[in-house]
Amino acid sequence: MDYSVSEKAFSNRDVYVGNFKGILPHGDGKYTWSDGTVYEGDWEEGKMTGKGKLIWTSGGQYVGDFSGGYLHGYGIFNGLDGSFYHGSWRMNIQHGMGKKQYCNSDIYEGSWKEGVQEGSGRYLWSSGNTYIGSWKGGKMCGRGVMKWENGDLYNGSWLNGLRNGSGVYRFADGGYYFGTWCRGLKDGKGTFYPVGTKHPSLKKWCSSVGYSSDGSSSLSGHLLNSMEGKARPTVKRSFSEKISIGGILRNSRRISHKAMSLDKNWTHNDPSREFIRYDSLCSLSQASEDIQHETRDNNTSVYEREYMQGVLIKERERNHTEISRKVKQRNKISVKPKRSCIDMFGAHRSYYLMLNLQLGIRYTVGKITPVPVREVRSSDFGERARIRMYFPRRGSQFTPPHYSVDFYWKDYCPMVFRNLREMFKLDAAEYMMSICGDDGLRELSSPGKSGSIFYLSHDDRFVIKTLRKSELKVLLKMLPSYYCHVGEHENTLITKFFGLHRITLKGGKKVRFMVMGNMFCTELRIHRRYDLKGSSIGRCTDKNKIKENTTLKDLDLSFEFHMDKLLREALFKQISLDCMFLQSQQIIDYSLLLGLHFRAPENLKGFSQAPATMHNDESLPTNDGVTSQGELLIPPKGLLLVTHEPGSVSTAPGPHIRGSTLKAYSLGDKEVDLLVPGTGRLRVQLGVNMPAQAYHKLAQDEVDSTEVELFEFYDVVLYMGIIDILQEYNAKKKLEHAYKSLRFDPQCISAVEPKLYAKRFINFLEKVFPDLP
């Protein structure tokens, strides 16, 4: 093929000088647009491809790789405002590893995706503050380490640019706070270790909250709102069309412009060679333990605290030496672990079981979904209503190859559960992706008393629990009545079941499990959880064993809840109907699972510390609307019921999407929504987003000079459901139930009978939710 070198002027006054292949630029060449923009470099059949240099009339310049007319590959971009980027590009957008220096001297170095920070990265603010960790969508999200210029440091979880989840805050003076945050504010329980007090090992803490030492868990950070402008230079595919750099220049502004100003700073490695691993992430916080090496144990008191939206509501002073002694004593006690129902899988049992679950559920949902919708028949509940399949490791005509062990799969009553999922408004594809997606399942930290194992879907929407054979039989027996009950009562509080399955290994060992909705997959953070049965014997929790997510019991509940008159009537009407159903099925030993989201009291606007008992643990300089801890200055406000507006509340699919909107007496018997300051507008349903006031009840024997309950009442949002409904009453074993469970007075053996159990259960709840005059 002959190549010619010549000059060509176009009708729009663009000019090209260089090599041609036929009539198209090909090889080396220089293209000048009519406005003065110039490209000089390689061409391939009329498109910029290869190495080249692009200069805009505004002053911006790019030198690097091109492909098909796009900035694509590795390149260096200099913006007209003085910003600078060198790294990877994909189709005109920063994508891959790269480093950017902003016009104000801020620097980001790390992973980019579609023009914004995503993945591991480090940000160095010109003020001298530092963040190293994970990013998502241009915001710090995941796990990350933030170090302020004054020496304070935070190591923990972030979400959408705000501290959110478990974390450790180290103060410049050497004090530590281990706790939880929500939307940038302290929220929930934590422990403050004053300077000189020995604190837990940071490595052990990382392990306890699920952060792996190899850096596989992501790190996260604080809000960067200014990422609305993406680097999208409009490079036209046709050689005769003008190239614009507007998108690049828009993104050349300071990244934290319009942000909730939390300046951070960072160091950096060559982004093309390595990602940020755990060692570098912890390098900022490692010095904290070294700093205190010589000064520990001078202070023997630590402070257990509880916060609500940044407001301290409770503090308990503890002797650190006593705590350490108790921990050591517990560690010395040899406790034989309870054998779970999946120990048969060996060292990799959890991985194998989760993989088998996903394979089986994907197969079942895919097989039953295409079947035309119809009403269930009596045969759909029968012994023959099963889907069975063998999953060999090498795969088969009907199953894919996999990395687990060979297993047999059984799905119980597939048409019934398919209809239940539709009744509960669950999309089949979303259900399958939630459980069977690439992110997989995660096992909860400890099995229940029965040895059952619990798993959560990656999005927290579904709980999977292993069952005993007796529990499977009870569920199958009650399934026809359950199907009718939940169909007739859309507001039922009884656990929602979405699937019932069994895995059988070649040796004949079986694992049965059910899929349920997670009632604590909520828009608001759950501060406390209670399992209420209406009993007093054996229904309390050792205070020294209570952790952030511990489920408390009847005697631990020190509140009564005052509700709107109509909300309470609707609640007890449904509880009565559900208890009548369970009584008809001879079910006992069920519980009301109650979740509480606390709101800081209305009269605490402006308060961030409690008075007399507070110590100087968090005295950072404030900065542009951020508190001394980098927390947003959001004054605590109460809850507000407003008239329901369907278009103003979230309708996202979830375990609670089914159910009617409740009416409130205080708004003239109208359907209502709940306005939550700092969060949004929520739909009020039975057991979901129900507002109330929690009044603290101080027992006479509750005299603890080291524990301070700062407020008498709180605004709360309630979440509740009836769980553990698979214990069937057996008249022959009622004596055994009464003594063995220790949930009732042994002298009142008849209390375990279904009718009396339901009566005691309701009577207890009526005291928890009293009827106000």
N, C-alpha and C positions, 0 to 999 in steps of 0.2 A: 504494500500500500504506500502510495506517495504522500509525503507530508510537505506542506508548503508553509513558508513564513511570510506573512503579509499583514497589512493593516486594513481593518474594516470599520467603517462608520455606519451606525444604525440610524434609522429614521428618527428615533427619539434622542439623538445626539450622543448616545453611548458610543464608546470607541474601544475596540480590541486590537492589540498588537501582539502577534505571536504565531505559534504553530496551529495549523488546521489539519483536520482529517476530513476530507470532502469539504462540506460547508460548516463543519462544527469545530470549535476550538478543541485542540487535542495536543497535549505536551505542555511545554513551557509557554506562558503567555501572561499578558497584563491587560486587565479589563478596567476601564474607567467609566463610571456612571456620570450622567449629565450633572449631578449635584456635587461631584468631586470625590465620591467614594471610590476607592481603588483596591483591587485585588491583584496580587502578583504571585504567581506560583504555578502549580501543576493543574492540568485540565485533562478530562477524559470524556470524549464524545459530548462536549458542550456543557459539562458540569465540573465544578471545582472538586477535584479529587487528588489526594496526595498531600504534599507539603505546600504551604502557602502563607501569605501575609495579607491581612485585610485591614485597611485603614479607613475609618469613617471621617467625614468632614467635621463632625463634632469634636474629634480628637481621640475617640476610642480606637484601640488597636488590638488585633488578635494575630498571633503567630503560632502556627502549629498544624495539626492534621485536619484535613477535610475529606468528606466522602459523600458523593452524590449531591453536592451543593450544600451540605450541612457542615457546621463545626462538629467534628466527630473524631474522637481519639484523644490524644494528649495535646494540650495547647496552653498558651499564656495570653491572658487578656488584661489589658490596662484600660481602666475606665477614665472618662473625662474628668471625674471628680477626684481622681487620685487613688481610687480603689484598684486592687490588683488580685488576680486569680491565676494560679497555675495548677493544672491537674487534668482530670479526665472530663470529656464531653461526650454527649450522645444526642445527635440530631438537634444541635444548637443549645442544648441545656447542660448545665453542670450535672454530671452523673458519674459516680465512682469515687475514687479517692482524690482529694484536692485540698489546696490551701488558699484561703482568701484573706487579704488584708483590706479592711474597710477604710474609708476616707478619714475616719477619726482615730485610726491606728488600732482598733479592735482587730483581733485575728481569730479566725476559725480554721482548724485543720482536722480533717477526718473524712468521713463518708458522706456523699451527697446522693440524693435520689430525686430525679425530676426537678432539679434546680433548688432544692431545699435540703437542709441537713437531715440526714436519716442514717441511723446506725451508730457506730462508735465515733466519737469526735471530741475535740478539746477546744474550748473557747477562752481566749485571753482578752480581758477588757483593758482598755487603756488606763483605767483607774487602778489596776494592780490586782483585781480579783480574778479567781480562777475556777473554771468548771471542767471536769473530765468525766465523761460518761456517755450514756446513750441518748439518741435523738430520734424523734419521729415527727415527720411533717413540719420540720423547721423549729420544733419545740423540744426542750429537754424532757425526755420521757423514758422511764425505765429505772435503771439504777445509776447513780452518779455521785461524785464527790465535789462539793463546792467549798472553796476556801476564800474567805474575805481578806482584804488587805490588812485589817486590824488583827488577824490571827485566828479568828473564829473559823470553824469548819463544820460542815454537815456532810454526812456519809449515809446515803440511804436511797429511798425510792422517790420518784417524781412522776407526775402525770400532767400533760398539757402545760408544761413549764412551771408547775407548782409542786412543792413538796407534798407527796401523797403516799401514805403507807408507812412502813417501818423505817426508822432512821436513828442515827446517833448524832447529837449536836455536841461538839466540843468547844468550850469557851476559851478565850485567849488566856484566862487566868488559870486554866487547868481543870475546871469543872466539866462534868458530862451530864447530858440528859439522854436517856434511852427511852424512846417512846414512839408514838404514831402521829402522823399529820394527815390532814384532809384539806385539799384545796388551798394549801399554803399555810394553814393554821394548825396548831396543836389540837388534836382531837382524839380523846380516848385516854387510856392509862399509860403511865410511864414512870420512870424512876430517875430522880436527880441525885447525882453523886457530887457533893461539894469538893472543892480543890483539896487535895491531900487524901481523899477517900479512895480506897482500892475499888476499881470498877471492873466489870466483866471483861474478859479478853475480847477484843474486837474480832479476832478470827473466829472465836466460838460464836459470837453474836451473828456474824455473817452466815455461818453454817446453820444456826437456829432459825433464821428467817429465809433460808433457801438460796442464799447467794453462794455459788460455787467458787472455789479457789482458783479455778482456771479461767475465770472471766466469762464463762458462758452465759451467766445471768447478766442482763443488760442493766446499765446505770442511767439515772435520769436527772432532770434539773428544772430551772425556773423559767417563767413565762417570757416568750419572745414574740410579741404580737405583730411585729413589723414585717413578717414574711409573706405578706399578701402579694408582693411583687416577685415573680419568678424570672430567672434568667432565660428568656425566650427570644433571642434575636431572630427576626424574621428574615432568614436567608432563603431567597427564592431558588427554586430548582432550575429555572430557565436562566441561562447565562446573560440574557439581555434584560433581566428584571433587577430592580434595585434591591440592595441588602440594607436592612434597618437594624440598629442596635438598641432600639428603645427598651426592649425587655431587659437587656443586660444592664443598661444604665439605671433602670428603675431599681434593680436589685443591688446597686452599688452603694446605697445609703447604709447608714449604720444599722446593724441588725437589731439593735435594741431600741430604735426609734419607735415611739408610741408604746413601748413595752412598759410593764409595771416596774420599771427601773430597778433591777437588782443586778448591779454591775458585778461581773465575775471575770476571772482571768485564767489564762492557760498557758502551758508550755506545749511543745509539739515535736513530733518525730517526722521523718519523711513519710508522707501518707502513702506513697506508692509501694512502700516496703512492708509496712506492718499495721495491724489494727491495734487499738488500745486494749491491753489485756488487764487482768485483775491486779497484777503486781504494780503497774503504773498507776492504776486507779487508786490503789491503797497507799501509794507512796506519800500522798498528801496527808493521810490520816495516821500513817505509821509513827510519825514523829510524836504524836500525841501520847502514846504509851511511854516513849523514851523520856519525854518532858517530865512526866510524873513519877519516874522510877525512884527518885530520891525523896519524894515528898509524900508518898502514899502512907496510909494508915495513921496519919496524924489526926484525922477526923473519923470518928466511929459512927456517925449518924448519916443515914441516907433518907430520902424523902420519896415515898410512893405518892404519885399525884394522878389526878384525873382532870382532863380539860374538856371543855365544850366550845368549839369554834374559837379557840384561842383564849378562853376564859378559864382560869383555874377554879374548880368547884369543890375539890376535895384533896386533902393532904393527910398523909399518915407518916409520922416520924418513926423510923425503925433503926435498931442497933445493928450496924453492919457486921460486927463480930458474931452476934447471935444468928444472923441470917446465914453467914458463912458456915457456922457450926452445924446448923440444921441441914444445909445442903450437903455437907460432907457426910453427916449421919445417914441421910437418905441414900446417898451414893453407895454407902457401905452395905446397906441392906440388900440381900440377894433376893430378888423377886423372880420367880419363875414365870416367864412370859406365857400368856394365854395362847394356845394354839389356835390359829385362825383356820378358816375353811379353805384357804388356798395355799397352805404350807406345802401341799403336794407338788407345787410347781418348782420348789427348790430355790436356789439363789436368785434366779431371774423370774420368779413367779409373777411379780407385779408387771414386768414388761410383757411377758407372755400373755397374761390374762387380759391386759388392756388391748393388746394387738388382736387377740381372739374376739374380744367384745366388738371392736371396730369392724373386723371382717364380717362377723355374723350379722350385726345390725345393718351394715351397708347392704348385705345380701338380702336380708328380710325386707327392708324398706323398699329396695329396688324391685323386689318381686311382687309385693302386695300393692304398691302404689298404682300401677297401671290397671289394676282390676277395677271395673266400674263401681261407682259408689252405690251402695244399697243398704237397706236396713239389716241389722243383724238378725240372725235366726237362732233358734235354740241349739241347732247343730254347731254354730260358731263357738259355743261354750263347751262342747263335748270333748271326749277323749281323742277324737280323730282330728280335731281342729288344731293341727300342728304343722309347722314347716320344719323339715329335717334336711340336713346336708352334712356331708363329710368334707372337711377341709384338709387335704394332704398338703404337706409342706411344698411339694414340687408342683402343686396346682393340678387342676383337672379340667374337664370340658366345661364345668359350670363354675369353678372357683379359681381365683388367681393364685400364683405361687406366693409364698410368704416366708418370713423368717422366724415364725413361732414353731411350736410343736404341732404334730398332727392332732386334730380334734374333731369331735362330732358336735354339731350345732342343732339345738332345738328351740323353736320359737313357739310360744304358747298363744293360742287364740289370736292369730295375727289380724283377722278381720275386725275383731272387737277392739283391739288396741289401735288399729288404724282409724276406726271411727271415733275412738276417744280422743286421739290426737287432733282430729278435725273438729271435734266438739270443743276442745280446748284451744282452738284456733292456732294450731301449730302447722306451719308449712313443712311438708315432707322433706324438701331439699334443705331447708334451714336446720331442721332436726338432725338430719344425717350429717351435715357439715359441722354442726356444733359438737357432735360426739365423735364423728369419724374423720374430721378434717386433719390436716397436716400437723396442727398444734397438739393434737392428742388429748389424753386425759391426764389428770394428776391425782395421786392418791392422797387422802387426808392423813394427817400425821399419826393418828392412833386408832385402832379398831374399837368398836363398842364393847360393852360388857359381854355380849354374846359371841364375840370373836368375829363379828361381821366386818367386812372391809368396805370403806366408802371411797368413791371416786367422784371428782367434779369434772364437768366438761370445761374446755379451755375458756369459755365465756361465762362460766359460773351459772348457766341457766338450768343445768340438769345435774341431779345427784344419782349415782348408781350405787346400789347397796347389794351385797351378797346376802343370800337368804338361807335359813335352815330348811330342811325338807318339810317340817311341820308348818312353817310359815308359808311356803309355796302352796301347800294343800289348803290352808285357810283362805288365801287370796283367790285361788281358783274356785273354791266353794262359794265365796261371797261375790264373785265377779258379776254374775247376772243381776243381783240386787244392787251392787255398786254402780253398774252401768245405768240402771234405771234411776238411782238416786241422784247421781251427778247430772243426768240428763234433765231431771225435773227441777233441780235446784242449782242454778248457775252460780249462786253465791256460796256454795258449800265450802266449808273450811277444811274438809277432809283432804288428806294427801291426794294429789293428782298423780295417777299412774299412767305411764306412756308406753311401757313394754315389759314383758316378762320372758326371760330366756334361760337356757341351760347350756353349759359346756361340759362335754364328757371326753375324758382322755382315754387313750387306748387301754389303759389298765382298768378302766371302769369307774375311776374316780370322777365325781360330778361337782360342778360349781353352779349354783342357781343364783340369779340376780334379777333385780327389777330396776327400771328407770323411772325416776320421779322428778317433779319440778322442785327447784330450789327456791323456797319462799324468801330467802335472804339475798336473792339476786335483785337488788333494789337500787334506786337512784340515790338514796340517802345512805350514809354510813350507819351500820348497826353498832351501837356502843355497848349494849348488853343483851345477853340472850338468857332466857329462862325456860326450863322444862317443868311445867306445872301439872301435878296430878291430883292436887287436893288432899295431900297427906302430910303428916308431920314426922313420922318415924323414918329416920335414915334419909331425910330430904334436906340436907345441908351440905355445904362444901367447905373444906378446910381453907381458911383465908390465905394460908401460906402457899396454897397450890393454885390459887386463882390467877389466870393469865388473861391476856387481852381478849382471846376468843373462847374462854371457858364458858360452857353452858351451865348456868347456875340452877338451883332448885328452889322448891317452895319456901323453905325457911330463910333463904338468902334474899327473898324479895322484901324490900323495906319500903315499898311504895304502894299507894292505892291510886287508881286512875279515875279522874273525873272527865266524863265525856258529854258531848251534846246529847240531849234527850233522845232524839230520833236515831242517832248513830248507835247509841247503846241498845235501844229497842231492836234495831235490825240485827245487831250482834247476837243478842241472847235468843232472839227468835231462831236464828240459824244454828246456834250452838245446841238448842233444844232439839231441833229437827235432826241434826247430825248425831246427837247422842241417842235419840230414839232409833235411828237406823242401826247404830252400832249395837245397841241393846237387842234389837231384833236378830242380829247376827251372832249374838252371844259373845261379844267382844268386850274385853276388859283391859286394864293396864295402859290405856291410851293417855296421851298428854296433850296439853296446849303448849305449843312452841311459840314463845312470845319474844319478839325482837323490839328493842327500844332505840330510837334515834332521839337524842337529847338536843335541845336548843338552849343556848345560853340565855339566862333570864333577861327580860326586857329592861329591867332597871340597872343593868350592868353596862350600859353604853359607855365606852371610853375606858372601862376597867380592863387591865390585862394581867393583874396580879391580885391575889387576896391580901388582906391586911396583915395582921400581927404575925402570923406564922411564916410569912414569906422571907426568903433569903435572897441575897443578891446573886442570882444564878444566871440571869440573862440580860445583861446591860450592854447592848450593842448600840452604837450610834444609829439613829434613824436616817433614812435616805429616800427621798422622793416618794412618799406615800407608803413606805414599807416600815414595819416595826423593827425593833432592835434585833429580831431574829429573821429579818427578811420576810415577815409575814404581812399580808395586806391588812390595812387598817379598816376592817369591816366591822362596824359597830353591831353588837348582838341585837337581834330583833326577835319579836315573837312570831307566832304563826297566825295566818289570816285565812278564814274561809270566805270564798267568793262564789258567786253564781257560776255554775258549770257552763263552759264554752267548749264544745267538742273540737273546734279547730285550734284551740289554744293549748291543748295538752298533748302529751306524747302518746302516740298509738303504736309505738314500736312493739314487735312481737316479743312475748315473754311468758313466763309461767302464770302471770296474773292478768293477762290481757282480757281473759273471759270474766264476765261478771258485770252487773249493772252499776251505774254511778249512784252513790247514796245521797239521800236527802238529809238536810239539817234543819232542826227546829229553829235555830238561831237566825236562819235566813228565810223564814216563812215557808217551811216545808219544800224548799227548792233543792234540786240537785246541785251539788257543790264541788268545787275544786279547792285545793290547798295551795296557798302562796307561801313559799319557803324563801325567806330572804337569802340572797346569794346563790340560790339554786334554780328556782323557776316555779312553774305552775304544774301541780300534780293532780291527777284524777283520784278522787277518794272512792275506794271500793271496800267491800267487806274484807277485813284482814289486810288491807293494803292502804298505806298513806292515811291512816286514821289518826286525826289529831286528838290530843287529850292533855290534861295537866296532871303531872305526877307529884303527889304530895308525900313527902318523906315521913315515915312513921318511926319514931325513936323508941325502941324497946327499953324497958327499965333496966335490963341487964346489959344494955349496950353502952357501957361506961368505959371508954378508952381515951385516956388523956392524950394519947399520941395520934389520934385520928380525928380530923376536923371535917365535918360535913358543913359546907359553907352556906348552903341555901336550903330552904324548906320545901320549895316546889319548883318545878321546871315545866316548860312546854316540851312535849314529846310527840313523836310520830310513831304509831304502833303498826307492827306487822305480826300476823299470827296465823296459825294453822293447826289442825288436829293431826297428830302423828302417832306412830307406833300402834297401828290398828290391826295387827296381825296376831294378837294374843287371844286365843279362844278360851272361853271359860269351860272348865271341865269339872262337873259336880263331884266326881270321885276324888279330885285332887284339890278341892277348895281349902282343906286344912293345910296342905303343903304350900299352896299359894300364899296363904295368910302368914305363915311363919317364915317361909323361905325368902319372900320378897321384902319383908319387914316394912312394907309401905303402909300397913294399917295396924291398928291395935290388935294383937293376937287374941284378945278376949272377944273381939267382934268378927268372928269368922265369916259371918254372912255378908260382911262388907265387900267381899270380893265378887259377890253375885252381880251380874250385869246391871240389873235394875238399881240396886243400891249404889253400885259404883258410879253410875251416871248421875244419881241424885247428889252424892257427895261431891262429885266433880263440879256440877253446876253450882251447888251451894258455895263452894270455895271461890269460884270465879265471881259470884255475885258480891263477895266481900272485896275482891280485888278491884272490881269495877262497880262501886256502889251506886245505887239509884239515888240521885240527889233530889231534894224537895223542889 
